Amino acid sequence: MAGRIIAALRAIVATTVNVLVLPFRVFARLLGLSHKGQPKVTRRSNHKQVS
């Protein structure tokens, strides 16, 4: 019985963590899409340093 209780608690914790983290992932994607120019500039500067 203890194993089943622990498994159920783990499932509950996993679902709650996913629900809490999901909005932050959505905001991160929205910010990444709105600021597409910034990563490209940093990549170009890094590429120039490498070459």
Long-range contacts (C-beta under 8 A, 24 or more apart in sequence): none
